[in-house]
Amino acid sequence: MNKNKSNILVLNPNSSCKVTASIQQSIETSEVAQYAAFTYECVKGAPVGIVTQHDADLAAVKMVEHLAEVNTDAVIVACFSDPGVLAAKERVPYPVIGSGMAGIQMALTRGSRVGVIAVAEAAIPRHWRYWKTLGVDHAVADEVPLNLTVEQSGNPELALDRMVMAAGELKAKGADVLLLGCAGMAGLRQPLQEQTGLFVVEPCQAAAYLALWQLSLGGLAGGSDA
């Protein structure tokens, strides 16, 4: 008895096609891609990058409106800030997984002190508010910013050396696992891990595994018996 794969929408709540492509590369080159049918979309009219709280709030409204037209088995909100996740859970019948929450959860299965590489200094206060809300702030060693735009954070020529330097600072502060603090960095997980020797968690990949787990527990996988 075979069952069709679940349909999982990976929704980038900013409007950058470049970032969406980076997220897709991260998931499709990982083992998780074989277990579900993933589709990838961004949200038109949302900010091109989500850095400040204002960006996150604008993106949240646009994202929830976008999901009103979506039919899927689960959705991954592919942004480290998890904008609109709680509002979306009120509006749709399927699981909604925030990549920020999934990322910190996976990181804490691999280490006890998480070092976060943030896209910019302006994003860090919002991140700390989120860690306190989740009750995990005690496990975050620190955050170090790249001070790049969201789209630049996925460019290896611009970002990778900065990421390696940030990783060194975080390791010196006690971090034993790294968490990428922006979906724009998704494609650089493997080279960063190779250059630092620390396990690196890419939040969109983490959310993909969590989505599969939720669907398997709930018996909500898409398709019908053939």
N, C-alpha and C positions, 0 to 999 in steps of 0.2 A: 504494500500500500504506500503510494507516494503522495507527498503533499507539496503543492507549489510553494515557492519561497514567499516569505513575508515582504510586503512593500513598505519601505522606510524612506520617508522624505527627509533629506538633509537640507535644512533651510538656513541659509546665510541671511541674517536679518539686516545686513547692510546691503548697499546696492552695487558692490564691486564684483564684476565678473571675474577679475583677476584673483581675488580672494576666494571666490567660489571654486575656481579651477584648482587652487592650491589645496582646498579642503577635499575636493574630489580625488586628487592625486594621493593624498594621505590615506584616505579610506580604501580606495580601489587597489592600492599596492600593498595592503595589509591582508592578513589571513581572514579577517572578518568579512571581506567582500564576497566570499563564496557562499555565505550562509543566508543572504537576503538580497532582494532586488532594491538597490539604493538609487534614488533619483536626487538631483541637486538643483536647487533654485536659490535665487537671491530675491530681495524685496525691493521692488521698484519704488522710487520716491523716498527711500530711507537714506540716512547719511552714508557717504561712501566709506566711512570708517567710524567705528564706535570707540571713542576714547573717553569723553567726558560723561558725566551723569546726564547732561542735556541730550547728548547723542543717544545714549541708551534709552532715555524716556521716549524720544521721537521714534526710534526704531521699534520699541515695544508696541506702540499703537499701530504702526504700519504692519508689523508682523502678525498681530492678532487679526487684523482685517484680511490679510492674505490667507491665513489659515481657514477663514470662514468658507473659502471656496475649494478646500483641499479634501480629497478622499484618500486615505492611506491607513495603514495599520499602526504606524507610529511616526512621530516626527522628532528629529534632533534639531534643537536650536543651536546652530553652529557659531556661537559667539561666546567668548570667555565670560562676558558679563551676565549671561543668561537673561537678556532683556525680554520681558513679556511672558516668561515661562508660567508664572502663577496665574496671570490673566488668561493665558491660552488653556490652562487646565480647567478653568471654569467654563470654557466655550466649546471644547471639542471632546468627543467620546473616546479618543485613543490616547495612548501614553505620550507624554511630552517630556523629553529628556533634555535638560540643560547641560551643555558641554562643560561649563565651568564647574558645576557640582560633580559631574562624572569624573572630571579630571582630578580634582582634589581627592575624591574617594579612591581612585585607582592609585594615585601617588602614595597615599597612606597605606596601601597594601604592599608597597615596595620599599618604603623607608619610614622613618619617624620624624624627620625634619625636612620639610619641603621648601625648596628654593624656587621662587617664581620669577621668570623673566618677563617683565612687562613691556608693552610696546612703547609707552611714554610715561613720563613722570606724572602727567595729569590723570592717568588711569589708576594710579596706586591707591589714593585715598578711597576710591570707590571699591576697589578690591578688598581693602582691609575691612570696610563696613560689611561686605559680604561674608568674609571669613568669620567675623564676629557673629553675624546672624546665624551662620551654620554651626557655630561652636567649635571651629577648628583653628582659630587664630593662634592658639598656643603651639600648634604644630607647624606653623609657617616660620621658617628661619628668617626670611626677609624677602623683599622684592627689589630687583634691580632693573631699571628701564633701559631700553635701547635708544629712546628718543628719536624714533623714526615714525613715518606714517604707517598706517595699517598695511597698505599695499607694498611699501618699501620693506616691511619686516619679513616678507617672503623672498626677497631678492638675495641670493647667497653672496653676491659681490658686495652688497651694502650691509647685510645683517649678520652673516655667519661669524666674522671675527668679533663683532660686538657681543654676540651671544656667547662665544667662548670666554671672552673676558668677564662677562656677567656671571657665567657659571663659576669661574674661578673665585670671584668675590663671594658668591653664595656658598660655595664649598668652604671657604675660609670662615664663614659665619655658622658653619655646622650643618649645612644642607647635605643630605645623603641621597636625594632624589630631586630631579628638576621637573618643573611643570611649565609648559609654554603658555604664556599669559595672553595670547592673541591667536585667533584662528588664521590670521595672515601668515603665521610662522609654520603652518602645518607641514609643509613640504621639507622642512629643515630638521625634523626630529632625528632622523638616522645619522646624518653627518655630525650633528651636535653630540649625539651619544658616542659616536666613534672618536671624536676629538677630545672629549672630556672624561670618558670612562665612567660617567654617572648614568644611571637609568633615566631616560627622558620620557615623560608622559605627554602625549599630544591629545588634548581634550576631546577633539572630534572623534578620534579613534576610540577613546574611552567611552564616549557616549554611544557609539555604534555597538560596542559589546554590551553595554547596559541595556540598550533597546532590545537586543536579541534576548537577553536574559529575562526582561520583563514580559516579552511576548511569549516565551516558552513557559513561564510560570502561569501566565493568565490564560493560556490556551487561545490566544487571539491571532495566531498566525494567519496570514491571508491565504486565499486560494481554497480549493475544495479537494476532497479525495478523488483520485483518478483511478 
